[in-house]
Amino acid sequence: MIQEETLDVILDKSLRLYQKKKGYRFSLDSLLLAHFISLKEKTKTIELGSGSGVILLLAAKRFQNIEFTGLEIQKELAALSEKNVGLNSMGDKIKIINADARQVPDLLKLHSFDTVIFNPPYRKLDAGRINPNNEKAIARHEITGSLKVFLEAAKYLLKHSGKVFAIYPAGRMAELICRFRENKIEPKRMKLIFSERLSDASFVLIEGRKSAREELKIEAPLFIYNEDKTYTNEMKIIFRELACFESGGDD
């Protein structure tokens, strides 16, 4: 059965996106990750678990002269992301592959990418009720993908000194760092995300580099909401910068 879709216009009408009305829909963590990444020109970048394509679309508009690939295990979501790529006239910049991250060695060349991005399923199978909507369940629970799977794929795909950008629950940070190092990817930059100033950390944004030396920069934290539940000035800046799509990269 084909699910109904909505056409959403986000970020001051800068991006149009088809999403499933009752299935998986992107959340704020995708926008935070899209803003956190930093890419050089003429690099090859892949997102594992690309969903509806929102992160790839934002990155392709923000950074120029980069070849993007999205890998998505769910057939309907992969088709939806291809639809969104066409809708935003990004077909010359973004390629979508419908496949499992565990199949990466059979599909793509060893050490063929400069950057890997992912926002992996992070709810353990024994942690809480699994969503009855299969699309949402696969996107959120470690059913077909996990941090371990995505990092093993990243280790295979990345060139020497290649980068990983990811977002993960702050409560699982110890596992995150251990998994990075198990795959010879050294955490280099980290930013904690808080819902409010007095709340515990919700998520952590992380940048890692393959075969790098030990040295970690912990950036100032990001607070999403003010006490009155409005967005903080920091969040408004993020939304504005994503909407402006200023091109650039690191040195």
Secondary structure, 3 states (H helix, E strand, C coil): CCCCEEEEEECCCCEEEEEECCCCCCCHHHHHHHHHCCCCCCCEEEEECCCCCHHHHHHHHHCCCCEEEEEECCHHHHHHHHHHHHHCCCCCCEEEEECCHHHHHHHCCCCCEEEEEECCCCECCCCCCCCCCHHHHHHHECCCCCHHHHHHHHHHHEEEEEEEEEEEEHHHHHHHHHHHHHCCEEEEEEEEEECCCCCCEEEEEEEEEECCCCCCEECCCEECECCCCCECHHHHHHHHHHHHCCCCCCC
